[in-house]
Amino acid sequence: MTVAVLHGGISSERSVSLSSGNAIAKALREVGHHVVPVDAGPDLVTTIHALRDAKPDVVFNALHGPLGEDGAIQGVLEWLGLTYTHCDIRASALAMDKEASRRIFAAAGLPIAQGMVVDMAQLAEAHPLPTPYVVKPIAEGSSVGVEIVRPGSNKRASIAANWAFGTHALVEEFIPGRELTVGVLGERALTVTDIVAASKTGDFYDFDAKYSAGGSTHHLPADIHPEIFQQALAYAEAAHRALGCRGATRTDFRYDDTQGDGPGRLTILEVNTQPGMTPTSLLPEQAAYCGISYPALCDWIVQEALARKAPARR
């Protein structure tokens, strides 16, 4: 089949998307597909022409960040009548909007952190929560723009003054402990990975930890309380369903195991509807643990998209 691999984009995660797209293209060629890479740059008309010229059976969406996984490019692909991988417009938009997804998780009975949306004037004036707390852009990925305000820190005013992600931010309690993640294919959870960031504190899985060689260590399956392990699998599947996701997703958690001998507390952070597919990415690593090679994973994502009814071409 002809597969157009859509990568690049214009978000802060462009370099990550290019790396994902190159690896995906190579893998799809290995399993016998004809691959046409399409670099989605700032000129949307050029991207549309490239997609139309490719005449793909399916578009592998390897974009990350705003305009790539928030429903925007999904709308363009549907307008073009092209079958594409991963989530549709609605699920993509809901998952990318952290406040919207928090509301959906809460309605589904899933555990979320205490938090609220604040404007920068509020943040500049006073702490919105007891320290430590986390300040996040409402609609970015890969931990872009995330800041931790710790006890005794004087960075709150600086964050508010230099905020580059709109007029509002999501503020959540900081949950100590571990960072866990669970990949989902279809509606089946794969396994649980315990992520240890190579930082002084080891408690923040930031952009560099995600994508730099040696930036983090991944332990899978995670050596955690068996009750929490099973909860993480179940919660990832439930979050996938609650948002109306399809294809491959990855759900990130915080796991507080610092409060004694009990199983601890598990909290959902977010669902990634376009999980990274770089050489250091978590979803391919979990798939490999479950016996699914990288080329087979890429092919599964393509076949899953093709199994769905495509919109009419225009």
Disulfide bonds with the S-S distance in Angstrom:
none
